[in-house]
Amino acid sequence: MFKDRIEAGFALANKLKKYKNANAIVLAVPKGGVPIGYIVATELGLPMGLILSKKIGHPFNKEYAIGAVNLWGSFVVPHEEVSQEYIDREITRIRTNLKAMQRKFMVGTEPEKILNKTVIVIDDGIATGNTLLAINILKQHHPAKIIIAVPVSSISAYDVLSKQVDEIIALKIPKYFAGVGAYYEQFEDVSEEQVLLYLEKARKGTSKLMKTIQ
């Protein structure tokens, strides 16, 4: 069990130390992945950005993901019972919300190019892998390598995602997964104010301008 996200961040950074000062970028999944991503980016001397993406839920079960959207792309798994009208409407709605998040968190920054770079995607844990469906969108911009690094993952999510990326690092893969929060002593919600604080600290802590994928 991890004490908190900060302890988990240092543990992940240790596993990723071969990427120190590499041609790489850390992309944190807000909001829970941001404190961990900050620690990893700082320890490795890498720029940090946010991976602003949201899943597209099935119209009959919103928790079941059929795709993902970010600011510049989308990925959808076709379902016969899901209309294109629904998909288009959801993409528009989700992207509007993501643009609002970008204005709040990333004002004044320019998009980081990921072409031929190693992209390290950080979250505080993976239960189903839905949060990281945007990996399929990242691939469209041809990074050199995509790595997922998390403190804890379910076996099923690990198996699915390991087939989609070049490397996946999960410090804990419990046989009986009890939810991400069960593996932290302290697992409070990360506030928007905390996200902004970590982003500001990341800007000041590295010579590279912290940017986000658009």
C-alpha positions, -999 to 999 in steps of 0.1 A, spaced: 0 0 0 12 35 -8 11 63 17 -2 88 -9 3 98 -45 36 115 -37 51 83 -24 37 64 -54 53 90 -77 88 85 -63 84 47 -67 73 51 -103 101 75 -111 126 49 -98 112 24 -122 115 49 -151 150 62 -144 163 49 -177 143 77 -193 160 105 -173 167 135 -196 156 115 -226 137 128 -256 105 122 -237 74 139 -222 53 130 -192 15 133 -198 -6 131 -166 -43 121 -166 -62 147 -145 -69 150 -119 -55 121 -99 -25 115 -121 -12 150 -118 6 148 -84 23 115 -95 31 129 -129 47 159 -113 70 138 -92 80 116 -122 87 146 -145 107 164 -118 128 133 -109 135 125 -146 141 160 -158 113 159 -183 85 184 -193 50 176 -180 17 181 -197 -18 169 -194 -35 143 -215 -69 159 -218 -93 131 -228 -126 116 -218 -144 84 -226 -175 82 -248 -200 62 -228 -225 38 -244 -259 54 -247 -275 25 -226 -247 23 -201 -226 54 -196 -199 35 -176 -192 13 -206 -167 30 -229 -171 28 -266 -144 53 -274 -125 84 -263 -122 121 -273 -94 146 -268 -89 181 -282 -78 171 -316 -90 136 -323 -113 107 -314 -114 70 -313 -146 50 -315 -152 12 -315 -182 6 -338 -214 -7 -322 -244 -15 -343 -269 -2 -318 -251 32 -314 -260 58 -340 -235 82 -357 -258 110 -345 -252 100 -309 -214 97 -314 -212 131 -331 -232 147 -303 -210 132 -276 -178 142 -293 -190 178 -295 -202 178 -259 -170 162 -245 -147 184 -266 -164 215 -253 -158 204 -217 -122 196 -225 -116 230 -241 -129 246 -209 -105 224 -189 -77 235 -212 -85 272 -207 -85 267 -169 -53 246 -166 -32 254 -196 -36 291 -204 -7 306 -222 10 274 -233 15 259 -267 10 222 -277 40 199 -273 48 179 -304 51 142 -296 64 130 -330 93 106 -324 92 113 -287 88 88 -259 54 95 -242 50 85 -206 13 84 -196 7 86 -158 -24 80 -138 -29 71 -101 -43 36 -111 -62 17 -137 -94 -2 -129 -108 -8 -164 -85 11 -187 -113 33 -200 -94 65 -188 -65 56 -211 -85 48 -243 -69 80 -257 -38 60 -262 -53 52 -296 -55 89 -304 -19 95 -293 -7 68 -318 -21 90 -347 7 115 -339 35 89 -342 54 90 -310 86 69 -308 72 49 -279 42 50 -256 46 39 -220 18 37 -194 31 39 -158 8 36 -128 11 26 -92 -16 0 -93 -37 -18 -120 -62 -46 -122 -51 -77 -140 -77 -73 -168 -68 -37 -175 -31 -45 -175 -36 -73 -200 -57 -51 -223 -34 -21 -223 -2 -42 -226 -13 -51 -261 -18 -14 -270 15 2 -259 52 -4 -260 56 -8 -223 34 -8 -193 46 -4 -157 23 -12 -128 40 -14 -94 11 -35 -80 -12 -59 -99 -33 -75 -72 -50 -108 -78 -82 -94 -63 -86 -58 -73 -105 -37 -48 -105 -3 -66 -77 22 -70 -82 40 -37 -79 8 -17 -41 8 -23 -35 42 -8 -36 52 28 -45 87 17 -66 90 -14 -84 124 -12 -98 139 -44 -73 162 -62 -88 196 -65 -85 220 -95 -65 243 -73 -40 215 -66 -37 207 -103 -29 243 -110 -3 244 -83 14 213 -96 14 227 -131 29 259 -119 56 240 -99 64 220 -130 68 251 -151 93 265 -126 111 232 -120 122 225 -156 138 245 -183 113 233 -208 79 249 -211 51 227 -199 25 221 -226 -4 199 -233 -15 178 -263 -42 194 -284 
